[in-house]
Every structure is written in C-alpha cells, then in structure tokens.
C-alpha cells in the first residue's frame, strides 16, 4: 500500500485514544476485550503526545479532536496542556 498523495489530505475531525487506562470495567467497552492493550507501558509521554497531535492538526487541518480512551480524564497531564494545540 502506498501513501503517496496522502500527505496533504485534510480531515475535519479526529478521534484520538490518549490512554488505555480506565477505572471502570463496562461490559460493552472494547478496552477490556480480547487482545486490546490495557497497559500504559507504551503510552506516549505528555510532551510526545501533544507534539504529535499538534503536528497532525496542522498538517491535516483538523478542526475537532475527540479525546477518547480508556478514560481520558485519567490523563490530567495531557488535559492540562490541551491549549497547546491551537484550533
């Protein structure tokens, strides 16, 4: 599969999984099913995550981001710096 021509695509919205951490265990939730990783071992640092999101927002003209998880409120480190990504 080639990515040629995809570099400048614009996306109006993005859904971003900012963590796999969750303090619930809802039966309908995909986070705890099968081989879905619930470990936070490979999560990006706050700085890495914000840099990547900012880069992608600018590159693809993203106007809206829905931050998901796990439970996004368990990443206050990211939420506190959300204004660094300018919309």
Protein Blocks (a to p, Z undefined) as FASTA:
>chain_A
ZZehklmpccfbdcddfbfbdcbdcfklmklgcjbcfbfklpccfklmmmmmmmmmmmno
pabdcddedjfklmmmlmmmmmmpcZZ
